[in-house]
């Protein structure tokens, strides 16, 4: 799964916190930042509970919305 979320980040501390919160979620393989302002957190994993991830990020980091959830295509 590839999950892209938009997080309201006011500082570099918020970016670090968002990455840490996303990284400890069950089933997560990689976490990264995207977007022009580095305000999109990209989570790649298997069996990730999207609702739980978004709820946790809202509680610990700030306003978070899910932009997309898609199956990750595996190359041969």
PQR file of N, CA, C, O and H, with PARSE charges and radii, in Angstrom:
ATOM      1  N   UNK A   1       0.827  -1.186   0.000 -0.4000 1.5000
ATOM      2  CA  UNK A   1       0.000   0.000   0.000 -0.0000 2.0000
ATOM      3  C   UNK A   1       0.862   1.237   0.000  0.5500 1.7000
ATOM      4  O   UNK A   1       1.917   1.277   0.634 -0.5500 1.4000
ATOM      5  N   UNK A   2       0.410   2.239  -0.711 -0.4000 1.5000
ATOM      6  CA  UNK A   2       1.065   3.546  -0.669 -0.0000 2.0000
ATOM      7  C   UNK A   2       0.026   4.539  -0.193  0.5500 1.7000
ATOM      8  O   UNK A   2      -1.009   4.730  -0.833 -0.5500 1.4000
ATOM      9  H   UNK A   2      -0.447   2.206  -1.226  0.4000 1.0000
ATOM     10  N   UNK A   3       0.308   5.170   0.935 -0.4000 1.5000
ATOM     11  CA  UNK A   3      -0.617   6.115   1.546 -0.0000 2.0000
ATOM     12  C   UNK A   3       0.043   7.488   1.541  0.5500 1.7000
ATOM     13  O   UNK A   3       1.161   7.649   2.031 -0.5500 1.4000
ATOM     14  H   UNK A   3       1.149   5.015   1.455  0.4000 1.0000
ATOM     15  N   UNK A   4      -0.652   8.471   0.986 -0.4000 1.5000
ATOM     16  CA  UNK A   4      -0.145   9.841   0.972 -0.0000 2.0000
ATOM     17  C   UNK A   4      -1.069  10.682   1.834  0.5500 1.7000
ATOM     18  O   UNK A   4      -2.279  10.716   1.611 -0.5500 1.4000
ATOM     19  H   UNK A   4      -1.560   8.339   0.588  0.4000 1.0000
ATOM     20  N   UNK A   5      -0.491  11.367   2.829 -0.4000 1.5000
ATOM     21  CA  UNK A   5      -1.265  12.225   3.715 -0.0000 2.0000
ATOM     22  C   UNK A   5      -0.695  13.636   3.691  0.5500 1.7000
ATOM     23  O   UNK A   5       0.507  13.829   3.507 -0.5500 1.4000
ATOM     24  H   UNK A   5       0.492  11.340   3.010  0.4000 1.0000
ATOM     25  N   UNK A   6      -1.556  14.601   3.875 -0.4000 1.5000
ATOM     26  CA  UNK A   6      -1.115  15.996   3.964 -0.0000 2.0000
ATOM     27  C   UNK A   6      -1.226  16.407   5.422  0.5500 1.7000
ATOM     28  O   UNK A   6      -2.285  16.281   6.036 -0.5500 1.4000
ATOM     29  H   UNK A   6      -2.532  14.444   4.024  0.4000 1.0000
ATOM     30  N   UNK A   7      -0.125  16.897   5.967 -0.4000 1.5000
ATOM     31  CA  UNK A   7      -0.059  17.248   7.380 -0.0000 2.0000
ATOM     32  C   UNK A   7       0.287  18.723   7.508  0.5500 1.7000
ATOM     33  O   UNK A   7       1.180  19.222   6.823 -0.5500 1.4000
ATOM     34  H   UNK A   7       0.735  16.999   5.468  0.4000 1.0000
ATOM     35  N   UNK A   8      -0.420  19.413   8.384 -0.4000 1.5000
ATOM     36  CA  UNK A   8      -0.111  20.817   8.645 -0.0000 2.0000
ATOM     37  C   UNK A   8       1.138  20.863   9.513  0.5500 1.7000
ATOM     38  O   UNK A   8       1.117  20.462  10.677 -0.5500 1.4000
ATOM     39  H   UNK A   8      -1.145  19.008   8.941  0.4000 1.0000
ATOM     40  N   UNK A   9       2.234  21.361   8.928 -0.4000 1.5000
ATOM     41  CA  UNK A   9       3.507  21.415   9.645 -0.0000 2.0000
ATOM     42  C   UNK A   9       3.984  22.853   9.725  0.5500 1.7000
ATOM     43  O   UNK A   9       4.045  23.563   8.721 -0.5500 1.4000
ATOM     44  H   UNK A   9       2.251  21.687   7.983  0.4000 1.0000
ATOM     45  N   UNK A  10       4.318  23.267  10.933 -0.4000 1.5000
ATOM     46  CA  UNK A  10       4.750  24.639  11.149 -0.0000 2.0000
ATOM     47  C   UNK A  10       6.265  24.773  11.247  0.5500 1.7000
ATOM     48  O   UNK A  10       6.797  25.875  11.112 -0.5500 1.4000
ATOM     49  H   UNK A  10       4.268  22.690  11.749  0.4000 1.0000
ATOM     50  N   UNK A  11       6.960  23.671  11.480 -0.4000 1.5000
ATOM     51  CA  UNK A  11       8.409  23.745  11.659 -0.0000 2.0000
ATOM     52  C   UNK A  11       9.055  22.412  11.307  0.5500 1.7000
ATOM     53  O   UNK A  11       8.374  21.439  10.981 -0.5500 1.4000
ATOM     54  H   UNK A  11       6.527  22.776  11.590  0.4000 1.0000
ATOM     55  N   UNK A  12      10.372  22.387  11.381 -0.4000 1.5000
ATOM     56  CA  UNK A  12      11.117  21.154  11.155 -0.0000 2.0000
ATOM     57  C   UNK A  12      10.823  20.105  12.206  0.5500 1.7000
ATOM     58  O   UNK A  12      10.889  18.907  11.935 -0.5500 1.4000
ATOM     59  H   UNK A  12      10.925  23.176  11.646  0.4000 1.0000
ATOM     60  N   UNK A  13      10.495  20.560  13.415 -0.4000 1.5000
ATOM     61  CA  UNK A  13      10.139  19.628  14.485 -0.0000 2.0000
ATOM     62  C   UNK A  13       8.886  18.848  14.120  0.5500 1.7000
ATOM     63  O   UNK A  13       8.787  17.653  14.401 -0.5500 1.4000
ATOM     64  H   UNK A  13      10.442  21.534  13.636  0.4000 1.0000
ATOM     65  N   UNK A  14       7.932  19.522  13.497 -0.4000 1.5000
ATOM     66  CA  UNK A  14       6.688  18.864  13.086 -0.0000 2.0000
ATOM     67  C   UNK A  14       6.964  17.804  12.027  0.5500 1.7000
ATOM     68  O   UNK A  14       6.344  16.741  12.039 -0.5500 1.4000
ATOM     69  H   UNK A  14       8.012  20.492  13.268  0.4000 1.0000
ATOM     70  N   UNK A  15       7.888  18.085  11.112 -0.4000 1.5000
ATOM     71  CA  UNK A  15       8.245  17.102  10.091 -0.0000 2.0000
ATOM     72  C   UNK A  15       8.828  15.857  10.734  0.5500 1.7000
ATOM     73  O   UNK A  15       8.447  14.738  10.392 -0.5500 1.4000
ATOM     74  H   UNK A  15       8.392  18.949  11.102  0.4000 1.0000
ATOM     75  N   UNK A  16       9.746  16.050  11.659 -0.4000 1.5000
ATOM     76  CA  UNK A  16      10.369  14.928  12.351 -0.0000 2.0000
ATOM     77  C   UNK A  16       9.342  14.131  13.128  0.5500 1.7000
ATOM     78  O   UNK A  16       9.353  12.900  13.101 -0.5500 1.4000
ATOM     79  H   UNK A  16      10.056  16.959  11.937  0.4000 1.0000
ATOM     80  N   UNK A  17       8.459  14.823  13.817 -0.4000 1.5000
ATOM     81  CA  UNK A  17       7.433  14.155  14.617 -0.0000 2.0000
ATOM     82  C   UNK A  17       6.480  13.356  13.727  0.5500 1.7000
ATOM     83  O   UNK A  17       6.110  12.231  14.063 -0.5500 1.4000
ATOM     84  H   UNK A  17       8.450  15.822  13.839  0.4000 1.0000
ATOM     85  N   UNK A  18       6.085  13.935  12.597 -0.4000 1.5000
ATOM     86  CA  UNK A  18       5.182  13.244  11.672 -0.0000 2.0000
ATOM     87  C   UNK A  18       5.827  11.974  11.132  0.5500 1.7000
ATOM     88  O   UNK A  18       5.172  10.936  11.036 -0.5500 1.4000
ATOM     89  H   UNK A  18       6.385  14.849  12.324  0.4000 1.0000
ATOM     90  N   UNK A  19       7.095  12.048  10.783 -0.4000 1.5000
ATOM     91  CA  UNK A  19       7.805  10.871  10.279 -0.0000 2.0000
ATOM     92  C   UNK A  19       7.922   9.796  11.352  0.5500 1.7000
ATOM     93  O   UNK A  19       7.751   8.611  11.064 -0.5500 1.4000
ATOM     94  H   UNK A  19       7.627  12.891  10.861  0.4000 1.0000
ATOM     95  N   UNK A  20       8.210  10.196  12.578 -0.4000 1.5000
ATOM     96  CA  UNK A  20       8.330   9.226  13.675 -0.0000 2.0000
ATOM     97  C   UNK A  20       7.004   8.531  13.958  0.5500 1.7000
ATOM     98  O   UNK A  20       6.962   7.314  14.138 -0.5500 1.4000
ATOM     99  H   UNK A  20       8.348  11.159  12.812  0.4000 1.0000
ATOM    100  N   UNK A  21       5.925   9.302  13.996 -0.4000 1.5000
ATOM    101  CA  UNK A  21       4.601   8.733  14.271 -0.0000 2.0000
ATOM    102  C   UNK A  21       4.220   7.747  13.170  0.5500 1.7000
ATOM    103  O   UNK A  21       3.711   6.663  13.455 -0.5500 1.4000
ATOM    104  H   UNK A  21       5.959  10.291  13.849  0.4000 1.0000
ATOM    105  N   UNK A  22       4.464   8.117  11.920 -0.4000 1.5000
ATOM    106  CA  UNK A  22       4.120   7.236  10.802 -0.0000 2.0000
ATOM    107  C   UNK A  22       4.990   5.981  10.791  0.5500 1.7000
ATOM    108  O   UNK A  22       4.517   4.901  10.439 -0.5500 1.4000
ATOM    109  H   UNK A  22       4.878   8.997  11.688  0.4000 1.0000
ATOM    110  N   UNK A  23       6.250   6.120  11.173 -0.4000 1.5000
ATOM    111  CA  UNK A  23       7.180   4.991  11.114 -0.0000 2.0000
ATOM    112  C   UNK A  23       6.854   3.893  12.116  0.5500 1.7000
ATOM    113  O   UNK A  23       7.167   2.729  11.866 -0.5500 1.4000
ATOM    114  H   UNK A  23       6.634   6.998  11.459  0.4000 1.0000
ATOM    115  N   UNK A  24       6.231   4.232  13.246 -0.4000 1.5000
ATOM    116  CA  UNK A  24       5.958   3.207  14.255 -0.0000 2.0000
ATOM    117  C   UNK A  24       4.633   2.486  14.028  0.5500 1.7000
ATOM    118  O   UNK A  24       4.297   1.570  14.778 -0.5500 1.4000
ATOM    119  H   UNK A  24       5.977   5.177  13.449  0.4000 1.0000
ATOM    120  N   UNK A  25       3.875   2.883  13.005 -0.4000 1.5000
ATOM    121  CA  UNK A  25       2.600   2.212  12.711 -0.0000 2.0000
ATOM    122  C   UNK A  25       2.868   0.784  12.235  0.5500 1.7000
ATOM    123  O   UNK A  25       3.890   0.511  11.606 -0.5500 1.4000
ATOM    124  H   UNK A  25       4.148   3.627  12.396  0.4000 1.0000
ATOM    125  N   UNK A  26       1.949  -0.111  12.541 -0.4000 1.5000
ATOM    126  CA  UNK A  26       2.094  -1.514  12.159 -0.0000 2.0000
ATOM    127  C   UNK A  26       2.088  -1.671  10.643  0.5500 1.7000
ATOM    128  O   UNK A  26       1.244  -1.095   9.956 -0.5500 1.4000
ATOM    129  H   UNK A  26       1.119   0.110  13.053  0.4000 1.0000
ATOM    130  N   UNK A  27       3.030  -2.454  10.125 -0.4000 1.5000
ATOM    131  CA  UNK A  27       3.076  -2.780   8.705 -0.0000 2.0000
ATOM    132  C   UNK A  27       3.797  -1.784   7.824  0.5500 1.7000
ATOM    133  O   UNK A  27       3.809  -1.951   6.604 -0.5500 1.4000
ATOM    134  H   UNK A  27       3.716  -2.922  10.682  0.4000 1.0000
ATOM    135  N   UNK A  28       4.400  -0.752   8.396 -0.4000 1.5000
ATOM    136  CA  UNK A  28       5.063   0.287   7.599 -0.0000 2.0000
ATOM    137  C   UNK A  28       6.485  -0.144   7.254  0.5500 1.7000
ATOM    138  O   UNK A  28       7.244  -0.578   8.120 -0.5500 1.4000
ATOM    139  H   UNK A  28       4.390  -0.617   9.387  0.4000 1.0000
ATOM    140  N   UNK A  29       6.836  -0.017   5.957 -0.4000 1.5000
ATOM    141  CA  UNK A  29       8.191  -0.324   5.499 -0.0000 2.0000
ATOM    142  C   UNK A  29       9.029   0.938   5.361  0.5500 1.7000
ATOM    143  O   UNK A  29      10.146   1.007   5.875 -0.5500 1.4000
ATOM    144  H   UNK A  29       6.219   0.335   5.253  0.4000 1.0000
ATOM    145  N   UNK A  30       8.487   1.939   4.665 -0.4000 1.5000
ATOM    146  CA  UNK A  30       9.226   3.183   4.459 -0.0000 2.0000
ATOM    147  C   UNK A  30       8.320   4.390   4.659  0.5500 1.7000
ATOM    148  O   UNK A  30       7.105   4.322   4.474 -0.5500 1.4000
ATOM    149  H   UNK A  30       7.580   1.883   4.248  0.4000 1.0000
ATOM    150  N   UNK A  31       8.950   5.496   5.042 -0.4000 1.5000
ATOM    151  CA  UNK A  31       8.243   6.760   5.259 -0.0000 2.0000
ATOM    152  C   UNK A  31       9.086   7.862   4.627  0.5500 1.7000
ATOM    153  O   UNK A  31      10.312   7.844   4.729 -0.5500 1.4000
ATOM    154  H   UNK A  31       9.937   5.551   5.192  0.4000 1.0000
ATOM    155  N   UNK A  32       8.433   8.815   3.976 -0.4000 1.5000
ATOM    156  CA  UNK A  32       9.165   9.911   3.367 -0.0000 2.0000
ATOM    157  C   UNK A  32       8.304  11.156   3.250  0.5500 1.7000
ATOM    158  O   UNK A  32       7.098  11.127   3.500 -0.5500 1.4000
ATOM    159  H   UNK A  32       7.437   8.830   3.893  0.4000 1.0000
ATOM    160  N   UNK A  33       8.951  12.252   2.863 -0.4000 1.5000
ATOM    161  CA  UNK A  33       8.257  13.527   2.667 -0.0000 2.0000
ATOM    162  C   UNK A  33       8.232  13.864   1.189  0.5500 1.7000
ATOM    163  O   UNK A  33       9.213  13.643   0.479 -0.5500 1.4000
ATOM    164  H   UNK A  33       9.930  12.276   2.660  0.4000 1.0000
ATOM    165  N   UNK A  34       7.114  14.396   0.725 -0.4000 1.5000
ATOM    166  CA  UNK A  34       6.977  14.838  -0.658 -0.0000 2.0000
ATOM    167  C   UNK A  34       6.270  16.180  -0.683  0.5500 1.7000
ATOM    168  O   UNK A  34       5.868  16.711   0.352 -0.5500 1.4000
ATOM    169  H   UNK A  34       6.317  14.576   1.301  0.4000 1.0000
ATOM    170  N   UNK A  35       6.128  16.713  -1.877 -0.4000 1.5000
ATOM    171  CA  UNK A  35       5.419  17.974  -2.043 -0.0000 2.0000
ATOM    172  C   UNK A  35       6.382  19.143  -2.076  0.5500 1.7000
ATOM    173  O   UNK A  35       7.517  19.046  -1.610 -0.5500 1.4000
ATOM    174  H   UNK A  35       6.455  16.282  -2.718  0.4000 1.0000
ATOM    175  N   UNK A  36       5.918  20.242  -2.631 -0.4000 1.5000
ATOM    176  CA  UNK A  36       6.749  21.436  -2.765 -0.0000 2.0000
ATOM    177  C   UNK A  36       7.175  21.976  -1.405  0.5500 1.7000
ATOM    178  O   UNK A  36       8.295  22.463  -1.249 -0.5500 1.4000
ATOM    179  H   UNK A  36       4.996  20.321  -3.010  0.4000 1.0000
ATOM    180  N   UNK A  37       6.291  21.889  -0.430 -0.4000 1.5000
ATOM    181  CA  UNK A  37       6.594  22.410   0.904 -0.0000 2.0000
ATOM    182  C   UNK A  37       6.937  21.305   1.893  0.5500 1.7000
ATOM    183  O   UNK A  37       7.010  21.548   3.098 -0.5500 1.4000
ATOM    184  H   UNK A  37       5.381  21.493  -0.556  0.4000 1.0000
ATOM    185  N   UNK A  38       7.149  20.092   1.389 -0.4000 1.5000
ATOM    186  CA  UNK A  38       7.457  18.929   2.236 -0.0000 2.0000
ATOM    187  C   UNK A  38       6.385  18.740   3.306  0.5500 1.7000
ATOM    188  O   UNK A  38       6.689  18.462   4.466 -0.5500 1.4000
ATOM    189  H   UNK A  38       7.090  19.894   0.411  0.4000 1.0000
ATOM    190  N   UNK A  39       5.121  18.895   2.894 -0.4000 1.5000
ATOM    191  CA  UNK A  39       4.022  18.753   3.843 -0.0000 2.0000
ATOM    192  C   UNK A  39       3.199  17.490   3.595  0.5500 1.7000
ATOM    193  O   UNK A  39       2.152  17.293   4.211 -0.5500 1.4000
ATOM    194  H   UNK A  39       4.874  19.121   1.952  0.4000 1.0000
ATOM    195  N   UNK A  40       3.678  16.638   2.692 -0.4000 1.5000
ATOM    196  CA  UNK A  40       3.001  15.378   2.414 -0.0000 2.0000
ATOM    197  C   UNK A  40       3.854  14.223   2.923  0.5500 1.7000
ATOM    198  O   UNK A  40       5.019  14.086   2.551 -0.5500 1.4000
ATOM    199  H   UNK A  40       4.529  16.798   2.191  0.4000 1.0000
ATOM    200  N   UNK A  41       3.263  13.400   3.773 -0.4000 1.5000
ATOM    201  CA  UNK A  41       3.958  12.234   4.309 -0.0000 2.0000
ATOM    202  C   UNK A  41       3.522  11.026   3.492  0.5500 1.7000
ATOM    203  O   UNK A  41       2.331  10.734   3.387 -0.5500 1.4000
ATOM    204  H   UNK A  41       2.316  13.511   4.075  0.4000 1.0000
ATOM    205  N   UNK A  42       4.498  10.322   2.913 -0.4000 1.5000
ATOM    206  CA  UNK A  42       4.223   9.136   2.113 -0.0000 2.0000
ATOM    207  C   UNK A  42       4.617   7.913   2.927  0.5500 1.7000
ATOM    208  O   UNK A  42       5.755   7.793   3.381 -0.5500 1.4000
ATOM    209  H   UNK A  42       5.466  10.559   2.999  0.4000 1.0000
ATOM    210  N   UNK A  43       3.663   7.010   3.105 -0.4000 1.5000
ATOM    211  CA  UNK A  43       3.881   5.792   3.882 -0.0000 2.0000
ATOM    212  C   UNK A  43       3.704   4.609   2.947  0.5500 1.7000
ATOM    213  O   UNK A  43       2.677   4.489   2.278 -0.5500 1.4000
ATOM    214  H   UNK A  43       2.739   7.107   2.736  0.4000 1.0000
ATOM    215  N   UNK A  44       4.704   3.733   2.899 -0.4000 1.5000
ATOM    216  CA  UNK A  44       4.609   2.521   2.098 -0.0000 2.0000
ATOM    217  C   UNK A  44       4.717   1.336   3.040  0.5500 1.7000
ATOM    218  O   UNK A  44       5.637   1.251   3.853 -0.5500 1.4000
ATOM    219  H   UNK A  44       5.538   3.831   3.442  0.4000 1.0000
ATOM    220  N   UNK A  45       3.764   0.425   2.920 -0.4000 1.5000
ATOM    221  CA  UNK A  45       3.757  -0.737   3.793 -0.0000 2.0000
ATOM    222  C   UNK A  45       2.712  -1.732   3.364  0.5500 1.7000
ATOM    223  O   UNK A  45       2.100  -1.602   2.303 -0.5500 1.4000
ATOM    224  H   UNK A  45       3.016   0.494   2.259  0.4000 1.0000
ATOM    225  N   UNK A  46       2.516  -2.723   4.199 -0.4000 1.5000
ATOM    226  CA  UNK A  46       1.552  -3.773   3.894 -0.0000 2.0000
ATOM    227  C   UNK A  46       0.635  -3.965   5.091  0.5500 1.7000
ATOM    228  O   UNK A  46       1.100  -4.156   6.214 -0.5500 1.4000
ATOM    229  H   UNK A  46       3.013  -2.828   5.061  0.4000 1.0000
ATOM    230  N   UNK A  47      -0.662  -3.913   4.847 -0.4000 1.5000
ATOM    231  CA  UNK A  47      -1.626  -4.102   5.924 -0.0000 2.0000
ATOM    232  C   UNK A  47      -1.699  -2.941   6.898  0.5500 1.7000
ATOM    233  O   UNK A  47      -2.031  -3.137   8.067 -0.5500 1.4000
ATOM    234  H   UNK A  47      -1.039  -3.758   3.934  0.4000 1.0000
ATOM    235  N   UNK A  48      -1.395  -1.738   6.437 -0.4000 1.5000
ATOM    236  CA  UNK A  48      -1.428  -0.555   7.298 -0.0000 2.0000
ATOM    237  C   UNK A  48      -2.880  -0.128   7.495  0.5500 1.7000
ATOM    238  O   UNK A  48      -3.634  -0.014   6.528 -0.5500 1.4000
ATOM    239  H   UNK A  48      -1.125  -1.580   5.487  0.4000 1.0000
ATOM    240  N   UNK A  49      -3.269   0.107   8.737 -0.4000 1.5000
ATOM    241  CA  UNK A  49      -4.612   0.590   9.052 -0.0000 2.0000
ATOM    242  C   UNK A  49      -4.620   2.106   8.838  0.5500 1.7000
ATOM    243  O   UNK A  49      -4.096   2.862   9.657 -0.5500 1.4000
ATOM    244  H   UNK A  49      -2.657   0.014   9.522  0.4000 1.0000
ATOM    245  N   UNK A  50      -5.216   2.534   7.735 -0.4000 1.5000
ATOM    246  CA  UNK A  50      -5.184   3.946   7.343 -0.0000 2.0000
ATOM    247  C   UNK A  50      -5.909   4.826   8.350  0.5500 1.7000
ATOM    248  O   UNK A  50      -5.422   5.901   8.701 -0.5500 1.4000
ATOM    249  H   UNK A  50      -5.641   1.920   7.070  0.4000 1.0000
ATOM    250  N   UNK A  51      -7.059   4.380   8.813 -0.4000 1.5000
ATOM    251  CA  UNK A  51      -7.845   5.179   9.758 -0.0000 2.0000
ATOM    252  C   UNK A  51      -7.066   5.384  11.056  0.5500 1.7000
ATOM    253  O   UNK A  51      -7.024   6.491  11.593 -0.5500 1.4000
ATOM    254  H   UNK A  51      -7.454   3.506   8.528  0.4000 1.0000
ATOM    255  N   UNK A  52      -6.458   4.325  11.549 -0.4000 1.5000
ATOM    256  CA  UNK A  52      -5.678   4.422  12.788 -0.0000 2.0000
ATOM    257  C   UNK A  52      -4.463   5.334  12.601  0.5500 1.7000
ATOM    258  O   UNK A  52      -4.128   6.117  13.490 -0.5500 1.4000
ATOM    259  H   UNK A  52      -6.492   3.426  11.113  0.4000 1.0000
ATOM    260  N   UNK A  53      -3.805   5.230  11.439 -0.4000 1.5000
ATOM    261  CA  UNK A  53      -2.644   6.069  11.143 -0.0000 2.0000
ATOM    262  C   UNK A  53      -3.033   7.548  11.129  0.5500 1.7000
ATOM    263  O   UNK A  53      -2.364   8.371  11.754 -0.5500 1.4000
ATOM    264  H   UNK A  53      -4.077   4.594  10.717  0.4000 1.0000
ATOM    265  N   UNK A  54      -4.111   7.886  10.419 -0.4000 1.5000
ATOM    266  CA  UNK A  54      -4.556   9.282  10.325 -0.0000 2.0000
ATOM    267  C   UNK A  54      -4.970   9.804  11.696  0.5500 1.7000
ATOM    268  O   UNK A  54      -4.625  10.927  12.064 -0.5500 1.4000
ATOM    269  H   UNK A  54      -4.655   7.218   9.912  0.4000 1.0000
ATOM    270  N   UNK A  55      -5.707   8.994  12.452 -0.4000 1.5000
ATOM    271  CA  UNK A  55      -6.159   9.408  13.788 -0.0000 2.0000
ATOM    272  C   UNK A  55      -4.974   9.681  14.702  0.5500 1.7000
ATOM    273  O   UNK A  55      -4.955  10.684  15.417 -0.5500 1.4000
ATOM    274  H   UNK A  55      -5.987   8.082  12.153  0.4000 1.0000
ATOM    275  N   UNK A  56      -3.992   8.797  14.682 -0.4000 1.5000
ATOM    276  CA  UNK A  56      -2.802   8.972  15.524 -0.0000 2.0000
ATOM    277  C   UNK A  56      -2.030  10.223  15.126  0.5500 1.7000
ATOM    278  O   UNK A  56      -1.569  10.970  15.989 -0.5500 1.4000
ATOM    279  H   UNK A  56      -4.007   7.983  14.101  0.4000 1.0000
ATOM    280  N   UNK A  57      -1.886  10.456  13.820 -0.4000 1.5000
ATOM    281  CA  UNK A  57      -1.157  11.640  13.364 -0.0000 2.0000
ATOM    282  C   UNK A  57      -1.903  12.921  13.734  0.5500 1.7000
ATOM    283  O   UNK A  57      -1.274  13.932  14.049 -0.5500 1.4000
ATOM    284  H   UNK A  57      -2.260   9.849  13.119  0.4000 1.0000
ATOM    285  N   UNK A  58      -3.230  12.889  13.699 -0.4000 1.5000
ATOM    286  CA  UNK A  58      -4.005  14.068  14.110 -0.0000 2.0000
ATOM    287  C   UNK A  58      -3.799  14.371  15.581  0.5500 1.7000
ATOM    288  O   UNK A  58      -3.673  15.533  15.966 -0.5500 1.4000
ATOM    289  H   UNK A  58      -3.741  12.068  13.443  0.4000 1.0000
ATOM    290  N   UNK A  59      -3.763  13.338  16.404 -0.4000 1.5000
ATOM    291  CA  UNK A  59      -3.590  13.535  17.844 -0.0000 2.0000
ATOM    292  C   UNK A  59      -2.193  14.026  18.192  0.5500 1.7000
ATOM    293  O   UNK A  59      -2.038  14.891  19.054 -0.5500 1.4000
ATOM    294  H   UNK A  59      -3.866  12.394  16.091  0.4000 1.0000
ATOM    295  N   UNK A  60      -1.174  13.484  17.533 -0.4000 1.5000
ATOM    296  CA  UNK A  60       0.202  13.765  17.936 -0.0000 2.0000
ATOM    297  C   UNK A  60       0.882  14.880  17.157  0.5500 1.7000
ATOM    298  O   UNK A  60       1.804  15.514  17.672 -0.5500 1.4000
ATOM    299  H   UNK A  60      -1.300  12.781  16.832  0.4000 1.0000
ATOM    300  N   UNK A  61       0.443  15.135  15.915 -0.4000 1.5000
ATOM    301  CA  UNK A  61       1.132  16.129  15.086 -0.0000 2.0000
ATOM    302  C   UNK A  61       0.257  17.343  14.805  0.5500 1.7000
ATOM    303  O   UNK A  61       0.674  18.479  15.034 -0.5500 1.4000
ATOM    304  H   UNK A  61      -0.305  14.620  15.497  0.4000 1.0000
ATOM    305  N   UNK A  62      -0.945  17.108  14.315 -0.4000 1.5000
ATOM    306  CA  UNK A  62      -1.826  18.215  13.957 -0.0000 2.0000
ATOM    307  C   UNK A  62      -2.765  17.808  12.846  0.5500 1.7000
ATOM    308  O   UNK A  62      -2.938  16.620  12.573 -0.5500 1.4000
ATOM    309  H   UNK A  62      -1.283  16.186  14.129  0.4000 1.0000
ATOM    310  N   UNK A  63      -3.371  18.788  12.205 -0.4000 1.5000
ATOM    311  CA  UNK A  63      -4.366  18.542  11.165 -0.0000 2.0000
ATOM    312  C   UNK A  63      -3.777  17.664  10.062  0.5500 1.7000
ATOM    313  O   UNK A  63      -2.757  18.008   9.464 -0.5500 1.4000
ATOM    314  H   UNK A  63      -3.231  19.753  12.426  0.4000 1.0000
ATOM    315  N   UNK A  64      -4.425  16.532   9.798 -0.4000 1.5000
ATOM    316  CA  UNK A  64      -3.955  15.568   8.804 -0.0000 2.0000
ATOM    317  C   UNK A  64      -5.124  15.101   7.951  0.5500 1.7000
ATOM    318  O   UNK A  64      -6.201  14.803   8.466 -0.5500 1.4000
ATOM    319  H   UNK A  64      -5.254  16.253  10.283  0.4000 1.0000
ATOM    320  N   UNK A  65      -4.902  15.039   6.638 -0.4000 1.5000
ATOM    321  CA  UNK A  65      -5.912  14.474   5.749 -0.0000 2.0000
ATOM    322  C   UNK A  65      -5.259  13.437   4.837  0.5500 1.7000
ATOM    323  O   UNK A  65      -4.085  13.558   4.486 -0.5500 1.4000
ATOM    324  H   UNK A  65      -4.027  15.280   6.220  0.4000 1.0000
ATOM    325  N   UNK A  66      -6.024  12.429   4.464 -0.4000 1.5000
ATOM    326  CA  UNK A  66      -5.540  11.409   3.530 -0.0000 2.0000
ATOM    327  C   UNK A  66      -5.752  11.921   2.113  0.5500 1.7000
ATOM    328  O   UNK A  66      -6.868  12.282   1.741 -0.5500 1.4000
ATOM    329  H   UNK A  66      -6.977  12.332   4.749  0.4000 1.0000
ATOM    330  N   UNK A  67      -4.696  11.952   1.330 -0.4000 1.5000
ATOM    331  CA  UNK A  67      -4.796  12.384  -0.059 -0.0000 2.0000
ATOM    332  C   UNK A  67      -5.082  11.188  -0.958  0.5500 1.7000
ATOM    333  O   UNK A  67      -5.966  11.244  -1.814 -0.5500 1.4000
ATOM    334  H   UNK A  67      -3.789  11.659   1.632  0.4000 1.0000
ATOM    335  N   UNK A  68      -4.329  10.104  -0.762 -0.4000 1.5000
ATOM    336  CA  UNK A  68      -4.570   8.920  -1.577 -0.0000 2.0000
ATOM    337  C   UNK A  68      -4.122   7.659  -0.857  0.5500 1.7000
ATOM    338  O   UNK A  68      -3.204   7.667  -0.037 -0.5500 1.4000
ATOM    339  H   UNK A  68      -3.611  10.059  -0.067  0.4000 1.0000
ATOM    340  N   UNK A  69      -4.811   6.575  -1.200 -0.4000 1.5000
ATOM    341  CA  UNK A  69      -4.446   5.244  -0.727 -0.0000 2.0000
ATOM    342  C   UNK A  69      -4.490   4.349  -1.951  0.5500 1.7000
ATOM    343  O   UNK A  69      -5.534   4.219  -2.589 -0.5500 1.4000
ATOM    344  H   UNK A  69      -5.557   6.569  -1.866  0.4000 1.0000
ATOM    345  N   UNK A  70      -3.360   3.729  -2.286 -0.4000 1.5000
ATOM    346  CA  UNK A  70      -3.298   2.897  -3.485 -0.0000 2.0000
ATOM    347  C   UNK A  70      -2.439   1.673  -3.223  0.5500 1.7000
ATOM    348  O   UNK A  70      -1.567   1.676  -2.355 -0.5500 1.4000
ATOM    349  H   UNK A  70      -2.512   3.835  -1.768  0.4000 1.0000
ATOM    350  N   UNK A  71      -2.705   0.638  -3.986 -0.4000 1.5000
ATOM    351  CA  UNK A  71      -1.872  -0.550  -3.910 -0.0000 2.0000
ATOM    352  C   UNK A  71      -0.551  -0.255  -4.602  0.5500 1.7000
ATOM    353  O   UNK A  71      -0.535   0.308  -5.697 -0.5500 1.4000
ATOM    354  H   UNK A  71      -3.414   0.636  -4.691  0.4000 1.0000
ATOM    355  N   UNK A  72       0.543  -0.628  -3.980 -0.4000 1.5000
ATOM    356  CA  UNK A  72       1.872  -0.427  -4.540 -0.0000 2.0000
ATOM    357  C   UNK A  72       2.116  -1.502  -5.589  0.5500 1.7000
ATOM    358  O   UNK A  72       1.954  -2.690  -5.312 -0.5500 1.4000
ATOM    359  H   UNK A  72       0.530  -1.085  -3.091  0.4000 1.0000
ATOM    360  N   UNK A  73       2.504  -1.091  -6.787 -0.4000 1.5000
ATOM    361  CA  UNK A  73       2.780  -2.050  -7.857 -0.0000 2.0000
ATOM    362  C   UNK A  73       4.163  -2.644  -7.653  0.5500 1.7000
ATOM    363  O   UNK A  73       5.146  -1.927  -7.468 -0.5500 1.4000
ATOM    364  H   UNK A  73       2.636  -0.125  -7.012  0.4000 1.0000
ATOM    365  N   UNK A  74       4.219  -3.968  -7.691 -0.4000 1.5000
ATOM    366  CA  UNK A  74       5.501  -4.645  -7.497 -0.0000 2.0000
ATOM    367  C   UNK A  74       6.117  -4.957  -8.849  0.5500 1.7000
ATOM    368  O   UNK A  74       5.456  -5.519  -9.722 -0.5500 1.4000
ATOM    369  H   UNK A  74       3.421  -4.551  -7.841  0.4000 1.0000
ATOM    370  N   UNK A  75       7.373  -4.596  -9.022 -0.4000 1.5000
ATOM    371  CA  UNK A  75       8.079  -4.858 -10.277 -0.0000 2.0000
ATOM    372  C   UNK A  75       8.621  -6.277 -10.322  0.5500 1.7000
ATOM    373  O   UNK A  75       8.859  -6.895  -9.285 -0.5500 1.4000
ATOM    374  H   UNK A  75       7.909  -4.139  -8.313  0.4000 1.0000
ATOM    375  N   UNK A  76       8.813  -6.788 -11.537 -0.4000 1.5000
ATOM    376  CA  UNK A  76       9.337  -8.152 -11.688 -0.0000 2.0000
ATOM    377  C   UNK A  76      10.839  -8.138 -11.729  0.5500 1.7000
ATOM    378  O   UNK A  76      11.463  -9.192 -11.852 -0.5500 1.4000
ATOM    379  H   UNK A  76       8.619  -6.285 -12.379  0.4000 1.0000
TER
END
